[in-house]
Amino acid sequence: MRLGEEIAVTLFGESHGAVVGALVEGMPAGISVDAQSLAKDLSQRKPGGEFASKRREDDECHILSGVNEGFTTGWPILLLIANKDVRSSDYSFLPNHPRPGHADLPELARTRGYSDLRGGGANSARLTAGLVAAANICRPIEATSDWQVEAHVHSIGEVSSAEIETLPLGEGEVWDRIRCRDSAAGVKMIELVEQMKVEQDSIGSSVELRISGLPLGFGEPWFEGLEPALANALMAIPAARAIEFGRGISASVMRGSEHNDTWFRASDGPLPVGEKADGALGGMATGADIIVKLHFKPPSSIPQEQVTLNLDSGEVETLFVAGRHDPVIAPRAVAVVESVARLVLSDLAVKGGWSQDE
């Protein structure tokens, strides 16, 4: 559970263990750490919101090493977040009655029966708190560079928003409730999620990410390129099922004469121009925005009776999962998607020679 090379993040902990967190290695010395900013970022993904699990966690992050008097020291940074509201009795049916749609059974087989499966264990989305905390430490790298990371809820079920590049920054009641910048679509999304709660079901969703301001040539070729690096990291977010860059799947039915972007000279150099022009070619930035859509499956734990194999009896039997779960993933995932992208780009920036003295 390690992400990055120059700036490497290792996640640890389990959903119902004592703590979750992250170890951040390779962070340059002298970077300012803002406790208020860290708390704000974590608040965007923590459970307990209107359309989130009712698990109540304050997600207070303790920095145990690598920071002194508000600045990074260049040594590994240990970030620790306590689990304070676990209810392990909700998972008394495990390991013998694995949940449908969850990693219980594959994890049980992988560890030969020694894994902690409560609440998803080490496979739980609870561990994304460590990702968000680690990414916050990287915010000064973004702030001293020309690039910017931003995301919002693009779709819930069949309800879709306008494209992120056409929308203002998120604010107001609809943004606070559903994290969609398109207020008209957001209202419909809220109605749909409320309907899912009444029907004791869940619904699929997607997050749209916009990365702007990357300079021409930023990145690496081939397997360490912008799209491969982002795809590798974003698809590791629990419940992610598909990813699109730029024109996405529609590119597979287009002609080259439709898809090719023309290079023009902008005020600060060459720039590709076209509808959703490719923000990266050959793994390196073109200067255009990188637009990404990350699609999530509906949450697998739903408050209704399901059927699944009972390993003890060898029979398919009914199962009711009584835990506290999200009816939709995207609203809380917005902060996680932004954080993962920030980590990937910060790692590539340091690999490319970034210095805060520039």
N, C-alpha and C positions, 0 to 999 in steps of 0.2 A: 504494500500500500504506500508506494513512494512515487512522487511526481516531480519531474524536473531534473536538471543536471547541474547547472551552475547554482541556481537556487533550488534546493531539493526539499520537498515537504513529505514527511512520513506521518501518516495518520495512525492513531492508536486508540484503544478502548472498545467497549461494547455498549450497546444501547442500555442494558440494565446493570452494567458494571459500576464501579465507583466513579470513574471519570471517562471523558473522551478528550481528545486534544490533538496537537500536532507538534512535531519537532521540525524546525526550519533551519536548514544548514546552508551556508554560502551567502547569507545576507551581508552585504558590505557594511563596514563600520561607519558610524556617524549619521545614520538615517534616523530621523525623528519618529518617535512612536507616540501617537495621540490616543490616550485612554478613552476620551469621549468619542472619538471617531470609531474606535474598536467596538465600544459598547453599542453604538448606533448601527454599525454593520451587522452585528450579531442579532440585534433586535429585529432586523428585517427578515430573518430566516427562522427564528425560534418558534417553538410550538405555542399553542394557546390562543391564536388569533381566531377570527370569526369563521374562517374556512380551513382551519388547521386542527390537528390533534389537540385535545383538551389537556394533554400533559402540560403541567405548569413547571417550566424551567426558567430560572432567571438568566441563565447562560452568562454568568459573570466569568470573565476570562482572567486567570492568574498567570502572569509572566514570571516564570521561575528562574530563567537564566537568559543571558545574551543581551540584556538591556540594562543600562546603568544611567540613572538621572535623565531618563527620557530619550536616550539614544542607543542605537544598536552598537554592540562592542565588536562585532565581527565574528563572535563565537556562536555556537548553536543556540537557538532560541526555543525554549520549551514553553508551550502554551497549554494550560490545563483548564478544563471546564468540568465542574462537578455535575453528576447526575443526582438530582435531589427529589425527583417525583416519579420513581419507578413503581410499577405495580405488577410484580412478577407473577402473582397468582393468576393473572389473565392468561398466562402461557403454560398452565399446568398440563395441558394436553400434549406438550412437546416432551421428548422427541418422537414419541410413537405415532402421533397423528399429525404429520406435516401439513402445513397450510397450502392450498392451491395457489399458484402464482407467486410463491415465495422461494427463496433459496434454501429453505430449511433442509430439504432432502439432499441436494447436491453438497451442501456444506457438511452435513452429517457423514456422507460418504467420503468426502475429501479428508476429513479429520479422523476417520474411523471411530466416530461416535464421541469425540472429546470436545466438540465445539459448544460454546454458550449460545443457544438459539433464542433466548428470551428477547422479544422485541426485535428480532432480526440479528441480534448479536453484533459482530464486527461488520456485517453486511448492511446494517441499518443506516438509513438516511440521517440518523442522529450524528454520525461521524462527520457530516458535512459542516457541522459547527467548527471543527478544526480547520477545514478548508477556508471558511469565511474569515476566521481569525488570522490565519497565515497570510491570506491575501491582503488583509488590512495593513499588515506590516509593509507590504509592497506599494501602498498607495503613493508614497513620495517618489517612487520611480516613475509612476504614471504622471504625477504632478509636474515633475521636472522634464518630462518628455513632451512631445507634441501630440501623442495619441490619447484617446479617451475610450472607455468601455461603458456601455449602457445597455440595459435590457428591459423588456416588459413582457407581460402576458400577451401572446399573439392570438391564441385560440383556446377555447374550452368547448369540447364537443364540436358541433357544427357552427358555432358562433366564432367568427374571426374579426379581428380588428383591421384597420387600415395599416399600411406599412409603416414601420417605425420612423423611417426617414421623413415621413410627411407629417409627423405628429409632434406636438409640443411636449415639453418635459412633464412628467407625471406629477399631479398635485390634486388636491381636493378629496372629497369623500369617496368617489369611485376609485381613485388611485389607492387611497388608504385601505379600501376594502378588498380589492381584487388585483391591484398592481397592473392595470391596463391603462395605457395612455389615451386610448380612444374611449372617451366617456360614454358615447352612445352604445358601442359594442360592450363596454364594461357593464352597463346596466343589464343587458341581456345575459351576460355571463353570470352575474350575480343571481338572476332569476333561475338560470339553469342549475347552478350549484345548489341553490336552496331547494329546488325540485329533487335533486339527487338525495339530499339529506332526508327529505320527506319519504322518498322511496327506498331509503336505506341502501343506497347504491353509490357508486363512484363513477367518475367520468375522466376521459383522456384529455390531454391539453398540450400546448406548446409554448415555448418561450422564444422570442425573437431577440437576437443580440446584434448590436451595431458597434463596430470598432472603427473609429475614424482617426485620421491624422497620422497614420503610420507612414514614415518616409519611404520613398521609392527605394527598393532594394532591401528593406528590413526583413529579416528572417533567414532561413537556411534552405538549401535545396533538398529535394527528395524526402526521405523519411522524417527528417527533422523540420520540414517546411511548415509554414503557417497553418495550412489546412490540416495536414496529418497530425501536427502537435495539438491543435485545438480539438480535432475530432477524437483523438485518443483520450484526452482529458475529459472532454464534455460527455462522451459516451460512457464514462465510468460513473457519472452521477446516477445514483439508484433510480431505476424505472425509466431511464432514457432508452428509446427504441429506434430512433432514426434521426439523421442530421442532414441538413441541406445548406449549401453555400451558394450565395448569389442567386442565380435563377433556379437553382435547385433541380428538382426532378423534371421541371419543364424543359431544361436544356437537352434532355434525351430525345425530345421530339422536334427540336428546332434544327434549322439548316445552319451551316457555317456562316452563310451570308447574313443570317439574322443574329447570330450569337456573337460574332467577332466585334470587339470594341475598337473604335478608331482612336488613335493617339492624337491628342491636341496639345498645344502649348498653353499651359496655364501660367498664372503670375509667378508661381514658384517652381515651374518646371513641367515636363511632360506629364499628361494625365489621360487615362482612358475615359472616353465619354460614351455613354449608352445607358439604356434602362437597366439598372442594377449591374453596372459594369463590374467586371471581376476585380475584387480587391487584392487578389494575389494570383500570381502566375509563376509556375515552377517553384512554389513554396515561398516566394518573396513578394513583398508588398508592391503594389502598382501605384499607390497614392490615392486610389479610390477607396470608398468605404468597404469594409468587409461586413456583409450581412449574413447572419447565420440563423437558422431555425432549428431548434432542438425539440423533438417530439417525445412526450412522455405517455406511457400507458396509464390507464386508470389505476388508482391504488388497489392492490390485490386484497387487502383486508377490508371487508365490508360487513356491516352489522346485520347480516342475514344468514340464514342457514345455507351451508354449502355441503357438497359431498366430496370426499377424498379418501385415499387409502389409509387404513389403520395398519401400521406395521406389526402391531401386536397380534391382531386377529387375522391379518391377511385379507380382510374384507374392505370393500368401499363402504364407508359409513358417513353419517352426517357429522358436521362440525360447525360450531358457532364460535366465532372469534370475538371475544368480548372486550378487547383492548380499545384504546383511544387512537383513532386514525383519521387521516386527512381524506376528505371526499374528492379532492383534486390536488394535483401536485404543483402546477405551474406558479401559483401566487407566491409560495414560499421558495420555489426554485429560482425565481428571478435573482435573488441575492447570491445564490450558489453559482448560477451561470456566470454572472458578472465576476465573481471571485475567482472561479476556475480560469476564465479568460485572462484576468489580471495576473494570475500566477504564471500562466504559459508565456504571456508577453513579457513579463518581467524577467523570466528566465532567459528568453531569447535576447532581450535587451542587454543583460549582463554578459551573455555569451558573445554578443556583438561589440562589446567594449564600452557599454554605458558607464558613465561616471557622473556623480552629482556635481562635480566641479566644472562640467562642460558649460 
